[in-house]
Amino acid sequence: MNGAAKGAIVGGVFLAMLGGAGYGVYALVGDSGDGPDGDTSVQAEKGSGPVGAKETAATAKAFLAAWAAGDERVAADLTNNAAAAQAAVGDFRSKAYVSKAVITPGPPNGTTVPFKVEAEITYEGTTKPLAYDSQLTVVRGVTSGKPLVDWQPSVIHPQLQKDEKLRAGAASSPPVKAVDRNGEELTPEKYPSLRPVLDELRQNYGSKAGGRSGAEVWIEPALKEAPKRTLLILVEGEPSTLKTYLDATVQAAAEQAVAKYPEASVVAVQPSNGHILAVANHRTDGFNAAMRGARAPGSTMKIATAAMLIDRGLVAADKPAQCTKEVQWGGRTFHNLGDFELPGANFATSFAKSCNTAFIKPVGVIHDDAALAKEAKEVFGIDLDWKTGIKSVDGKVPTATGAEEAAGYIGQGRITMNPLNIASITATARTGTFRQPLLVSPELDGRKIATAQRKMKPSVQQQLVSMMRLTATSGTAEKVMRSVGGDKGAKTGSAEVDGAGSPDSWFTGYSGDVAAAAMVEAGGHGGDAAGPIVAEVLKAG
């Protein structure tokens, strides 16, 4: 450790006091006896095999002391990615404006060492505390053989992900006070899964809605188009009010519903106008899968497939359907769940019981590989570049042939959707008209809203709604939808995912003027996990 950057150790606490605009003046407040002037640098010895307890403790101690003292070179050399670590430790003081850092290590757990950071951020005369817990892991260097800190951005701050940075300064966008359709304020404290949504709304509309910027500490995202994530307000800005189409009551129900299942997402929309009433996710990665996910939707896609088959005169709700145990197409055998069959049943019953083979049998007489893709785009508005107000991902229904075409008819193959897309498909089925989902009014920024090429034929819409009602009252969704009142309909789904032990659980339904769809990764069958989520959201609407 060089002479200009020394920290102190007091009872296991590493302390660095800063003077002026950056690290450079230090007050040595104690001496642990580890070395002259409290120098905690170590000369790690080359070894082999698993990292031992003494190596873990010594390496962690030296790294944390160097970091607290602002000596990025020493800290970096104690990691397995010196370049990235040196930049991050240096930025901690120079670009996050840390004026004081106290780092307290906890007891090691194997090769992992937890620690607490108590920092002070000073920017243009304002100082605020920033405290958090993080951890590091010590590994054996691949080439050096030395014990080294396994460098991850989360060492600096637990919310930092790959290629993200900790920053402080003047905010690039003024703050916004987001409110729901009735004027109730929406905060991440009350609605935790809205945090990324609110961050993106601020980025997109903070300047357009008025207000004045303040100063903050934030996480700089790896992608320029992604929103910054505020960690601490240094100087309050003047917020503007941003009205959304969200409904606080429905949002609260959505938050509570997804919290019961890991990796769960749900969206609710209003079929009569396309307004998004709720967006909720319960995920370890914080990803807005509800609006940006892209996974096979399973049998919920049968809503669009049924519309296409009825539209082309190949099936009718009250006409017999061939629901056999299995069907072969394109060299692949497709089965129903448990190999059930419905001899003599009509298409409506096959829809309600989610019979795969009844949807695949007509493939041979369609003679149009793009039939489903056309229906999805022309009627349901899929893949039309929706501009909801924040980034969202449109569903994809690519043209396919052979077994892949048949798989697409039951929501497998290369088809991808997210809960927003499926909720919109249900909303379109409910009214017969595609209305692009909207989170905020397009009048805020003049963005162009997607419109479908044509409306659903009235006869198609009537049959589709009747089949969804049947599904909700006596089909695969009956148990889940039993508690939902009003005029209701639903469709269950499960989607096999390569390498996963359980299928993704999908469910969509409507009640009155609310349509919702949910997905739970590896959640099992549609009624197991996604179904209860949708039911709770519909009841709140």
C-alpha positions in Angstrom: 0.0 0.0 0.0 1.5 3.3 -0.9 2.2 5.9 1.7 -0.4 8.4 0.5 -3.4 6.0 0.9 -3.6 4.3 4.2 -6.5 3.3 6.2 -7.0 2.2 9.8 -8.3 -0.9 11.5 -10.2 -0.5 14.8 -11.7 -3.7 16.2 -12.2 -5.3 12.8 -13.5 -2.1 11.3 -11.7 -0.6 8.3 -11.9 3.1 8.3 -10.9 5.7 5.7 -11.4 9.4 6.3 -11.3 11.7 3.3 -10.4 15.3 2.9 -11.0 17.7 0.1 -12.7 16.5 -3.1 -11.4 13.0 -2.9 -9.2 10.4 -1.1 -5.9 12.0 -0.3 -5.9 13.2 3.3 -6.3 10.4 5.9 -6.8 10.5 9.7 -5.1 7.4 11.1 -7.4 6.7 14.1 -6.0 3.3 15.3 -3.6 0.5 14.8 -4.4 -3.2 14.8 -0.7 -4.1 15.0 -0.8 -5.9 11.7 2.1 -3.8 10.4 3.7 -0.4 10.5 1.1 2.4 10.4 -1.7 -0.1 10.2 -0.6 -1.4 6.8 -2.8 -4.4 6.0 -1.4 -5.4 2.7 -0.5 -9.1 2.3 1.8 -11.0 0.1 -0.5 -13.9 -0.8 1.4 -17.2 -1.3 0.9 -19.4 -4.3 -1.0 -22.6 -3.4 -3.2 -25.3 -4.8 -6.5 -26.9 -3.9 -9.4 -25.2 -2.1 -8.9 -21.9 -0.5 -8.3 -22.3 3.3 -9.9 -20.3 6.1 -6.7 -18.3 6.9 -6.3 -17.4 3.2 -9.9 -16.3 3.0 -9.6 -14.1 6.1 -6.3 -12.6 5.1 -7.3 -11.8 1.5 -10.6 -10.4 2.4 -9.1 -8.3 5.2 -6.4 -6.9 2.8 -8.9 -6.1 0.0 -11.4 -4.4 2.3 -8.7 -2.3 3.9 -7.3 -1.2 0.6 -10.8 -0.4 -0.7 -11.7 1.6 2.4 -8.4 3.5 2.1 -9.1 4.3 -1.6 -6.1 2.4 -2.8 -7.6 0.9 -6.0 -4.2 -0.5 -7.2 -3.7 -2.6 -4.1 -7.3 -3.6 -4.0 -7.4 -4.6 -7.7 -4.3 -6.8 -7.3 -6.1 -8.8 -4.7 -8.8 -9.8 -7.2 -9.0 -12.1 -10.2 -10.0 -9.2 -12.5 -7.6 -6.3 -11.7 -8.7 -4.0 -14.5 -12.4 -4.1 -13.6 -11.8 -4.0 -9.9 -9.4 -1.0 -10.2 -11.9 1.0 -12.2 -14.8 0.2 -9.8 -12.8 1.0 -6.6 -11.5 4.2 -8.1 -15.0 5.2 -9.3 -16.3 4.6 -5.8 -14.5 7.7 -4.6 -14.2 9.8 -7.8 -17.6 9.2 -9.5 -19.8 8.1 -6.6 -18.4 11.0 -4.6 -17.7 8.9 -1.5 -16.1 11.2 1.1 -15.9 8.6 4.0 -16.1 4.8 4.0 -16.3 2.5 7.0 -16.3 -1.2 6.1 -17.0 -3.8 8.7 -16.3 -7.5 7.9 -18.5 -10.2 9.3 -17.5 -13.7 10.2 -16.6 -15.8 7.1 -18.8 -18.5 5.9 -16.4 -20.9 4.1 -14.8 -18.8 1.4 -17.5 -16.1 1.5 -17.0 -13.0 3.7 -20.0 -10.7 4.4 -19.4 -7.1 5.2 -21.2 -3.8 5.9 -20.4 -0.5 4.1 -21.2 2.7 5.9 -20.3 5.5 3.5 -20.9 9.2 3.2 -21.6 10.8 -0.2 -20.6 14.5 -0.6 -21.7 16.3 -3.7 -21.6 20.1 -4.1 -21.7 20.8 -0.3 -24.4 18.2 0.5 -23.4 15.1 2.5 -25.7 12.1 2.9 -25.1 8.6 4.4 -25.3 5.5 2.3 -25.2 2.1 4.1 -25.6 -1.4 2.8 -24.6 -5.0 3.2 -22.6 -7.0 0.6 -20.2 -9.9 0.4 -17.2 -11.2 -1.4 -15.9 -14.7 -2.2 -12.2 -15.7 -2.2 -11.1 -18.2 -4.9 -7.8 -19.7 -6.1 -6.3 -17.7 -9.0 -6.3 -19.9 -12.1 -2.8 -18.9 -13.3 -1.3 -17.4 -10.1 -2.5 -20.0 -7.6 -2.9 -17.2 -5.1 -6.1 -16.6 -3.1 -8.0 -13.7 -4.8 -11.3 -12.0 -4.4 -13.6 -13.3 -7.1 -14.4 -10.0 -8.7 -18.1 -9.2 -9.2 -19.7 -5.7 -9.5 -21.9 -6.6 -6.5 -18.8 -6.5 -4.3 -19.0 -2.7 -4.5 -22.8 -2.6 -4.1 -25.2 -5.6 -4.0 -27.5 -4.2 -6.7 -24.8 -3.8 -9.2 -25.0 -6.3 -12.1 -22.6 -7.0 -15.0 -21.1 -3.8 -16.5 -23.2 -1.5 -14.3 -21.6 1.3 -12.3 -22.2 3.3 -9.1 -22.6 7.0 -9.8 -23.6 10.2 -8.1 -24.3 13.7 -9.3 -27.0 15.8 -10.9 -30.0 13.7 -12.0 -30.4 13.5 -15.8 -34.2 13.5 -15.5 -36.4 15.4 -13.1 -38.3 13.3 -10.6 -41.9 12.4 -11.3 -44.8 11.7 -9.0 -46.6 8.8 -10.8 -50.2 8.5 -10.0 -52.8 5.9 -11.0 -56.0 6.6 -13.0 -57.7 8.0 -9.9 -54.8 10.2 -8.7 -53.4 7.9 -6.1 -49.6 8.1 -5.8 -47.7 5.0 -6.9 -44.4 4.5 -5.1 -41.9 1.6 -5.2 -42.2 1.4 -1.4 -45.9 0.5 -1.6 -45.7 -1.3 -4.9 -42.2 -2.9 -5.1 -42.4 -4.6 -8.4 -43.3 -1.2 -10.1 -39.8 0.1 -9.3 -38.3 -0.6 -12.8 -41.5 0.6 -14.4 -41.5 3.9 -12.4 -37.7 4.3 -13.2 -38.4 4.0 -16.9 -41.4 6.3 -16.8 -39.2 8.9 -15.1 -36.5 8.5 -17.8 -39.0 8.7 -20.6 -41.3 11.5 -19.3 -39.5 13.4 -16.5 -38.4 16.2 -18.8 -41.7 16.2 -20.8 -43.9 16.4 -17.7 -42.0 19.4 -16.2 -40.2 19.5 -12.9 -36.7 20.3 -11.8 -33.7 17.9 -11.4 -32.0 17.3 -8.1 -28.9 15.3 -7.2 -28.8 11.6 -6.6 -26.8 8.4 -6.2 -27.8 5.9 -8.8 -26.8 2.7 -10.6 -25.8 3.4 -14.2 -27.2 0.6 -16.3 -25.1 -1.4 -18.8 -27.4 -0.5 -21.7 -27.9 3.2 -22.5 -31.6 2.8 -23.2 -32.2 1.2 -19.7 -33.3 3.5 -16.9 -31.0 4.6 -14.1 -31.9 3.1 -10.7 -31.9 5.7 -7.9 -30.3 4.6 -4.6 -30.2 7.8 -2.6 -31.6 11.3 -3.0 -28.9 13.9 -2.2 -30.8 17.0 -3.2 -34.5 16.9 -3.7 -35.7 17.9 -7.2 -39.1 19.3 -8.0 -41.3 16.5 -9.2 -44.0 16.7 -11.8 -47.2 14.7 -11.7 -47.4 11.9 -14.3 -50.8 10.2 -14.7 -50.7 6.6 -15.6 -53.5 4.2 -16.6 -52.6 1.8 -13.7 -55.3 1.1 -11.1 -53.8 1.1 -7.5 -56.4 -1.4 -6.3 -55.7 -3.9 -9.1 -51.9 -3.3 -8.8 -52.0 -4.1 -5.1 -53.8 -7.3 -5.8 -51.3 -8.2 -8.5 -48.4 -7.5 -6.2 -49.8 -9.7 -3.4 -50.7 -12.5 -5.9 -47.3 -12.8 -7.6 -45.6 -12.7 -4.2 -46.9 -16.2 -3.5 -45.0 -17.8 -6.4 -41.3 -17.5 -7.4 -40.5 -16.2 -10.9 -44.1 -15.0 -11.4 -45.4 -12.2 -13.6 -48.9 -10.8 -14.3 -50.5 -8.0 -16.4 -54.1 -6.8 -16.4 -55.6 -4.7 -19.2 -58.9 -3.1 -19.9 -60.4 -4.6 -23.1 -62.5 -1.6 -23.9 -59.6 0.8 -24.3 -56.3 -1.2 -23.9 -55.3 0.6 -20.7 -52.8 -1.4 -18.6 -54.3 -1.7 -15.1 -51.5 -3.6 -13.4 -48.0 -4.9 -14.0 -46.4 -7.1 -11.3 -43.3 -9.4 -11.1 -41.9 -11.5 -8.4 -38.4 -12.5 -9.6 -34.9 -12.8 -8.2 -33.4 -10.9 -11.1 -35.8 -7.9 -11.0 -36.6 -8.3 -14.7 -39.9 -7.0 -16.0 -40.9 -10.3 -17.5 -44.5 -9.3 -17.5 -43.9 -6.9 -20.3 -40.4 -7.9 -21.7 -40.4 -11.6 -21.4 -40.4 -14.0 -24.4 -41.3 -17.6 -23.6 -43.6 -20.2 -25.2 -47.1 -19.5 -24.0 -48.5 -23.1 -24.2 -52.2 -23.6 -24.7 -53.1 -19.9 -24.0 -52.1 -19.5 -27.6 -55.1 -21.7 -28.6 -57.2 -18.6 -28.3 -55.5 -17.2 -31.4 -55.3 -20.6 -33.1 -59.0 -21.2 -32.5 -59.8 -17.8 -34.0 -57.8 -18.6 -37.1 -59.4 -22.0 -37.5 -62.9 -20.6 -37.1 -62.1 -17.7 -39.4 -61.1 -20.1 -42.2 -64.1 -22.3 -41.7 -62.1 -25.3 -40.6 -63.9 -25.7 -37.3 -66.9 -24.4 -35.5 -67.6 -24.3 -31.8 -70.7 -26.6 -32.1 -69.3 -28.9 -34.7 -67.5 -32.2 -34.0 -63.7 -32.1 -33.5 -61.2 -35.0 -33.7 -59.8 -35.1 -30.2 -57.8 -38.3 -30.4 -55.2 -39.5 -27.9 -52.4 -38.5 -30.3 -51.7 -37.2 -33.7 -48.6 -37.4 -35.9 -47.4 -34.4 -38.0 -44.1 -33.6 -39.6 -42.5 -36.7 -38.2 -43.4 -35.9 -34.6 -46.1 -37.4 -32.4 -48.3 -34.9 -30.3 -50.2 -36.1 -27.3 -52.9 -34.8 -25.0 -52.1 -34.5 -21.3 -52.4 -38.0 -19.9 -53.3 -39.2 -23.4 -57.0 -38.4 -22.9 -59.5 -38.4 -25.8 -62.9 -37.0 -26.3 -64.8 -39.2 -28.8 -67.6 -37.3 -30.5 -66.9 -34.0 -28.6 -67.4 -30.7 -30.4 -64.7 -28.1 -30.8 -65.9 -26.0 -27.9 -65.4 -28.9 -25.5 -62.0 -29.7 -27.0 -61.1 -26.0 -26.4 -62.4 -26.1 -22.8 -60.6 -29.4 -22.0 -57.4 -28.2 -23.8 -57.2 -31.0 -26.4 -54.0 -30.6 -28.3 -54.8 -33.0 -31.1 -58.1 -31.2 -32.1 -56.0 -28.1 -32.8 -53.3 -30.0 -34.8 -55.6 -32.2 -36.9 -56.6 -29.3 -39.3 -53.0 -28.5 -40.1 -53.1 -30.8 -43.1 -55.9 -28.9 -44.9 -54.8 -25.3 -44.3 -52.1 -25.2 -47.0 -50.7 -21.9 -45.6 -47.6 -22.0 -43.4 -48.2 -18.4 -42.3 -51.9 -18.9 -41.4 -51.4 -18.4 -37.6 -48.8 -15.7 -38.0 -51.3 -13.7 -40.2 -54.2 -14.1 -37.8 -52.0 -13.1 -34.8 -50.8 -9.9 -36.6 -53.8 -8.9 -38.6 -56.4 -9.5 -35.9 -54.6 -9.6 -32.5 -52.0 -7.0 -33.2 -49.1 -9.2 -32.4 -45.6 -8.1 -33.6 -46.7 -4.5 -34.5 -44.1 -2.7 -32.4 -46.3 -1.7 -29.5 -45.4 1.6 -27.8 -46.8 1.3 -24.4 -44.9 4.1 -22.7 -42.0 2.0 -21.5 -40.0 -0.7 -23.3 -42.1 -3.8 -24.0 -41.5 -6.9 -26.1 -44.1 -7.9 -28.7 -45.1 -11.5 -29.1 -43.5 -13.4 -32.0 -45.4 -15.9 -34.3 -43.0 -16.8 -37.0 -43.9 -18.7 -40.1 -43.2 -22.4 -39.6 -43.6 -25.7 -41.5 -43.9 -29.3 -40.5 -43.8 -30.3 -36.9 -42.8 -26.8 -35.9 -46.0 -25.4 -37.5 -48.1 -27.9 -35.6 -46.3 -27.1 -32.3 -47.1 -23.5 -32.9 -50.8 -24.2 -33.0 -50.6 -25.2 -29.3 -48.2 -22.5 -28.2 -44.9 -24.3 -28.5 -42.2 -24.3 -31.1 -40.7 -20.9 -31.9 -43.7 -18.8 -30.7 -42.9 -16.5 -27.8 -45.1 -14.3 -25.7 -45.2 -12.6 -22.3 -48.2 -11.9 -20.0 -48.8 -8.5 -21.6 -49.2 -10.1 -25.0 -51.5 -12.9 -23.8 -53.6 -10.4 -21.7 -54.0 -8.4 -24.9 -55.0 -11.5 -26.9 -57.7 -12.2 -24.3 -58.8 -8.6 -24.4 -59.1 -8.7 -28.2 -61.1 -11.9 -28.0 -63.4 -10.3 -25.4 -64.3 -7.3 -27.7 -63.4 -8.4 -31.2 -61.1 -5.4 -31.6 -57.4 -5.1 -30.9 -56.6 -2.0 -28.8 -52.9 -1.6 -28.2 -52.0 -1.8 -24.5 -51.1 1.6 -23.0 -49.4 2.5 -19.7 -49.6 6.3 -20.2 -51.4 8.5 -22.7 -49.8 8.8 -26.1 -50.6 12.5 -26.0 -47.6 12.9 -23.6 -45.1 12.3 -26.4 -47.1 11.9 -29.6 -46.0 8.3 -30.1 -47.8 6.3 -32.7 -50.1 3.6 -31.5 -50.3 0.3 -33.3 -53.6 -0.7 -35.0 -54.5 -4.1 -36.3 -55.3 -4.6 -40.0 -58.9 -5.8 -39.4 -61.4 -6.6 -36.7 -62.4 -10.1 -35.7 -65.4 -11.3 -37.6 -68.5 -11.1 -35.2 -69.2 -14.8 -35.7 -65.6 -15.7 -34.8 -65.7 -13.4 -31.7 -69.0 -14.9 -30.5 -67.7 -18.5 -30.7 -64.4 -17.6 -29.1 -66.0 -15.9 -26.1 -68.5 -18.8 -25.7 -65.6 -21.3 -25.6 -63.7 -19.2 -23.1 -66.8 -19.0 -20.9 -67.2 -22.8 -21.1 -63.6 -23.2 -20.1 -64.2 -21.0 -17.0 -67.4 -22.8 -16.0 -66.8 -26.4 -16.8 -63.4 -26.8 -18.4 -59.8 -26.8 -17.2 -60.2 -23.3 -15.6 -63.3 -24.1 -13.7 -61.7 -24.7 -10.3 -59.6 -21.5 -10.4 -62.3 -19.3 -11.8 -65.0 -20.5 -9.4 -64.4 -17.6 -7.1 -64.5 -15.0 -9.9 -67.9 -13.3 -10.5 -69.5 -11.6 -13.5 -69.3 -12.5 -17.1 -66.1 -14.5 -17.2 -63.9 -16.6 -19.5 -60.5 -18.2 -19.3 -57.9 -20.4 -20.9 -55.2 -22.5 -19.2 -51.8 -23.3 -20.5 -48.5 -25.0 -19.8 -45.4 -24.8 -21.8 -42.5 -27.3 -21.9 -39.1 -25.7 -21.6 -36.0 -27.6 -22.6 -34.0 -28.6 -19.6 -36.6 -27.6 -17.1 -38.0 -30.1 -14.6 -41.5 -28.6 -14.7 -43.4 -26.7 -17.4 -44.1 -23.0 -17.3 -47.5 -22.3 -15.9 -49.7 -20.0 -18.0 -53.3 -18.7 -17.4 -55.4 -16.0 -18.9 -58.9 -14.9 -18.2 -61.4 -12.0 -18.2 -64.2 -10.8 -16.0 -66.3 -7.8 -17.0 -64.0 -5.2 -18.5 -60.7 -6.6 -17.1 -58.5 -9.2 -18.8 -55.4 -10.6 -17.2 -52.6 -13.1 -17.9 -49.9 -14.6 -15.7 -46.9 -16.8 -16.2 -44.9 -18.7 -13.5 -41.6 -20.2 -14.7 -41.5 -23.9 -13.9 -44.9 -23.4 -12.1 -46.5 -26.6 -13.5 -49.9 -26.7 -15.1 -51.9 -23.5 -15.8 -54.2 -23.9 -12.8 -51.4 -24.7 -10.4 -49.7 -21.3 -10.1 -50.6 -18.8 -12.9 -54.4 -19.4 -12.5 -54.7 -18.3 -8.8 -52.7 -15.2 -9.7 -55.1 -14.2 -12.5 -58.2 -15.0 -10.3 -57.0 -12.6 -7.6 -56.4 -9.8 -10.1 -59.7 -10.3 -11.8 -61.5 -10.2 -8.5 -59.8 -6.9 -7.6 -60.9 -5.4 -10.9 
